[in-house]
Amino acid sequence: MAEGPANNPILEKLKTRASLMQAIAWARIAFGVPLCFVPALVLGTMFWFAGSNLFGHWGDWTWYFWITAIVTIPLLFRLEVRTNGDYLGNVARDPGPSVPGGEMLAVAAHLGLGTLAGVGATTLANPRMAASGVTEIFLAGPRMVLNGKRHFDQLRVLKNVRLDRVSQLLSQLMASSQAKSLGELCHKGESRVDLIPVLCWLKLYGWIGVSGHSDKVILFSESRDKLKAA
């Protein structure tokens, strides 16, 4: 990413936010990697306990843990990518097949036999919906890692953006309280296509909003307040 001139207050604000968000991306990856092993810890222990009781021999727990990790981690990453970070929303839109009369059965079990029976009946009636909460927790690690990686992927695409041009565009937006068209923001000899990487950079760091048709750009009020303090 090309640097701009020194002693530019707006430029310093841009660099500060960029550094902060990069640190957050690294933190997501650093904290997300250990969390990826939580499902293996929970499920591996359950399999170890069940298998040991079934075969009457307490085997090596680490084997259960690593085998479960090898299976669950790729599956969870694949699920997170496929649902694009919206697993619960995906389940809500498509809860999967349920047992006819399952809701009434769950209520009857809860009232007649207690809470645990109600939970069991609910799980049997719609396993995918019942397991969605646990799956969402298990997806925390992969989601953090992928979010962090996605940020650095976007930075690689925008590595040639000139910060001095970013700063100039923000100054143009600061001078107006209204949204500006791409044509108004273009410098002499500059095309709208030339502005796209600059706008993407500003949007990545949350400085601006772009209209649905990508023809109007507006500076967020929060951004304006931060830049005024520069």
BELBELJO-V533910 format. One record per backbone hydrogen bond with DSSP energy under -0.5 kcal/mol. NH is the residue of the N-H (numbers start at 1). CO is the residue of the C=O. E is the energy in kcal/mol with one decimal. If there is no record, write none. Layout:
nh=NH co=CO e=E
nh=NH co=CO e=E
This chain:
nh=2 co=161 e=-0.7
nh=9 co=7 e=-0.7
nh=12 co=8 e=-2.3
nh=13 co=9 e=-1.8
nh=14 co=10 e=-2.2
nh=15 co=11 e=-2.4
nh=16 co=12 e=-2.4
nh=17 co=13 e=-2.3
nh=18 co=14 e=-2.3
nh=19 co=15 e=-2.6
nh=20 co=16 e=-2.2
nh=21 co=17 e=-2.6
nh=22 co=18 e=-2.0
nh=23 co=19 e=-2.1
nh=24 co=20 e=-2.2
nh=25 co=21 e=-2.1
nh=26 co=22 e=-2.4
nh=27 co=23 e=-2.3
nh=28 co=24 e=-2.4
nh=29 co=25 e=-1.8
nh=30 co=26 e=-2.8
nh=31 co=27 e=-2.7
nh=32 co=28 e=-2.3
nh=33 co=29 e=-2.2
nh=34 co=30 e=-0.7
nh=35 co=31 e=-1.2
nh=36 co=32 e=-1.3
nh=36 co=33 e=-0.8
nh=37 co=34 e=-1.5
nh=38 co=35 e=-1.4
nh=41 co=37 e=-2.1
nh=42 co=38 e=-2.6
nh=43 co=39 e=-3.1
nh=44 co=40 e=-1.9
nh=45 co=41 e=-1.2
nh=46 co=42 e=-1.9
nh=47 co=43 e=-2.8
nh=48 co=44 e=-2.5
nh=49 co=45 e=-2.5
nh=50 co=46 e=-2.6
nh=51 co=47 e=-3.2
nh=52 co=48 e=-2.4
nh=53 co=49 e=-2.0
nh=54 co=50 e=-2.3
nh=55 co=51 e=-2.6
nh=56 co=52 e=-1.0
nh=57 co=52 e=-1.0
nh=59 co=57 e=-1.2
nh=61 co=59 e=-0.5
nh=63 co=60 e=-0.8
nh=64 co=60 e=-1.0
nh=65 co=61 e=-2.3
nh=66 co=62 e=-2.6
nh=67 co=63 e=-2.3
nh=68 co=64 e=-2.1
nh=69 co=65 e=-2.3
nh=70 co=66 e=-2.5
nh=71 co=67 e=-1.4
nh=72 co=68 e=-3.3
nh=73 co=69 e=-2.1
nh=75 co=71 e=-1.2
nh=76 co=72 e=-2.8
nh=77 co=73 e=-2.3
nh=78 co=74 e=-2.4
nh=79 co=75 e=-2.3
nh=80 co=76 e=-2.5
nh=81 co=77 e=-2.3
nh=82 co=78 e=-2.6
nh=83 co=79 e=-2.3
nh=84 co=80 e=-0.6
nh=84 co=81 e=-0.6
nh=85 co=80 e=-1.6
nh=86 co=83 e=-1.6
nh=90 co=86 e=-2.2
nh=91 co=87 e=-2.3
nh=92 co=88 e=-2.5
nh=93 co=89 e=-2.0
nh=94 co=90 e=-1.8
nh=99 co=125 e=-2.3
nh=102 co=99 e=-2.4
nh=105 co=101 e=-2.0
nh=106 co=102 e=-2.5
nh=107 co=103 e=-2.2
nh=108 co=104 e=-2.6
nh=109 co=105 e=-2.5
nh=110 co=106 e=-2.4
nh=111 co=107 e=-2.6
nh=112 co=108 e=-2.8
nh=113 co=109 e=-2.6
nh=114 co=109 e=-1.0
nh=114 co=110 e=-0.8
nh=118 co=114 e=-1.9
nh=119 co=115 e=-2.5
nh=120 co=116 e=-2.4
nh=121 co=117 e=-2.5
nh=122 co=118 e=-2.2
nh=123 co=119 e=-2.2
nh=124 co=120 e=-2.1
nh=125 co=121 e=-2.2
nh=126 co=122 e=-2.0
nh=130 co=126 e=-2.3
nh=131 co=127 e=-2.2
nh=132 co=128 e=-0.7
nh=132 co=129 e=-0.7
nh=135 co=131 e=-2.4
nh=136 co=132 e=-2.4
nh=137 co=133 e=-1.6
nh=138 co=134 e=-2.3
nh=139 co=135 e=-1.6
nh=140 co=137 e=-1.5
nh=142 co=138 e=-0.5
nh=143 co=139 e=-2.5
nh=144 co=140 e=-2.1
nh=145 co=141 e=-2.4
nh=146 co=142 e=-2.6
nh=147 co=143 e=-2.3
nh=148 co=144 e=-2.2
nh=149 co=145 e=-2.6
nh=150 co=146 e=-2.7
nh=151 co=147 e=-1.6
nh=152 co=148 e=-1.6
nh=153 co=149 e=-2.3
nh=154 co=150 e=-2.2
nh=155 co=151 e=-1.9
nh=156 co=152 e=-1.9
nh=157 co=153 e=-1.5
nh=158 co=154 e=-1.7
nh=159 co=156 e=-1.0
nh=161 co=158 e=-1.8
nh=163 co=2 e=-2.1
nh=163 co=161 e=-0.6
nh=166 co=162 e=-1.8
nh=167 co=163 e=-2.6
nh=168 co=164 e=-2.0
nh=169 co=165 e=-2.2
nh=170 co=166 e=-2.1
nh=171 co=167 e=-2.0
nh=172 co=168 e=-2.0
nh=173 co=169 e=-2.1
nh=174 co=170 e=-2.6
nh=175 co=171 e=-1.3
nh=176 co=173 e=-1.3
nh=180 co=217 e=-2.9
nh=182 co=215 e=-0.9
nh=185 co=181 e=-1.2
nh=186 co=182 e=-1.2
nh=190 co=187 e=-2.3
nh=195 co=191 e=-0.9
nh=195 co=192 e=-0.6
nh=196 co=192 e=-0.8
nh=196 co=193 e=-0.8
nh=197 co=193 e=-0.5
nh=199 co=195 e=-2.7
nh=200 co=196 e=-2.6
nh=201 co=197 e=-2.2
nh=202 co=198 e=-2.2
nh=203 co=199 e=-2.5
nh=204 co=200 e=-2.5
nh=205 co=201 e=-1.6
nh=206 co=203 e=-1.2
nh=207 co=202 e=-2.8
nh=208 co=202 e=-0.6
nh=209 co=218 e=-2.7
nh=211 co=216 e=-2.4
nh=214 co=211 e=-2.1
nh=217 co=180 e=-3.0
nh=218 co=209 e=-2.6
nh=220 co=207 e=-1.6
nh=220 co=218 e=-0.5
nh=224 co=220 e=-2.4
nh=225 co=221 e=-2.2
nh=226 co=222 e=-1.9
nh=227 co=223 e=-2.5
nh=228 co=224 e=-2.2
nh=229 co=225 e=-1.2
nh=230 co=227 e=-1.1
